[in-house]
Amino acid sequence: MTGLQPFRGQVVRQDSAHDVVSPAYDALSVTQRQRFRADHPLSYLHVTRSAEDEPDAATIDNATLVARGRAALERLLERELFVSHGAPAFYVYRLVDGAHAQCGLVCEVPSDYYRSVAKPHESTRAERADLLAEHFLTVKAASSPIACAVRDDGSLERELHSVTHTEPVLDITGDDGLQQTVWRINDVEAEHRIMDRLRGEPLFIIDGHHRSAANQRLDSQGVSLPVLTTVFPEQSLHLVGFHRLLTLDDDVDQADILLAIQRRFRVETVSDVATVAPGQVAIVLGGERHLVHFDERPVEGGASILLGSLDPVVLEREVLESIVGRFGSYQTAYTPDIEPFAIIEADAIAHGQIPIFVPPVAIEDMMAVAEGDVIMPAKSTYFTPKVRSGVFLRVFEELDDVCSE
């Protein structure tokens, strides 16, 4: 088969959704995830657990970790918390966060076809992809759709919006205020129009690079699993910055780092930072806020030249590696631009970190980089709101034959 296919799975029950649907994983700290799991014993976060969230984080191996995830899924299945709505179908998945709303198409994509059209733009870690591959083989299910963008002239967006006038199969609002609504597409002609409209279109991965890498790793090993995917029209998406939080060696003087940055870039000391524009980052050093103005904005060039000019890449290459790294080792943590800068700054300083505020990459630049087969550093983009785990469930019956061999 080629092209996007109807979803062959289930949707969480309306009366169970508040207990099952998980928050965005990387928007929570380890402590917050641990607390959430303790307070929500049926959350899908128990299935998609990571080693760092476990009480035995220092000693646990992947096999034990994914076995715990499988046991958690079995508890959900025993309670019949997900329900089928008939034959395989496309679904419309709308997320509303404050004034922003976006509709995506939930489907599944055959692995070989996915490999031909999926366009990543961020680097991945081999050990994380290995863990997720083992997760798929052991848990035998997927609930976290890989989010992709497609170029759209408005026709796909109109098609999806037309479905939202029908009765939804799920409508929930979480504690974080995110409203999630799901509709089943029951119109066969609309289904065919969507399949024809998207056949051969590049799918730009906006969230789920490691899940994508895990699927393709399994495919190379002869295990072909469909890729649970939500496809969003490009114009509906909201892309924000992904900020850096640096931890330096104790003997490093921040004044020396600032002086080195001033020798390389134009630096403007400001009283407050509420936002950062393309071509600059904001960094807090020595108790003061500074705008660092980058000077690498080419007017034209190929994907590699474009990549080299993007703010997260310039920051990584020219500031972190070339300047900060000169003064010793450093550690980098990441936080998305979903809270006011003042809150992020205060929290970072309280933890002995240096916050660096980074503007978002333009969606068209992200697409150009992906089509040029060049890769940004990890955590270069952050799309919000994120699709959530626990809304959809695709059990991989395909693995029964593989595991019995």
Summary of the structure (lengths in Angstrom):
residues: 405
radius of gyration: 22.0
end to end distance: 24.5
largest distance: 66.9
contacts: 1299
relative contact order: 0.18
helix: 38%
strand: 25%
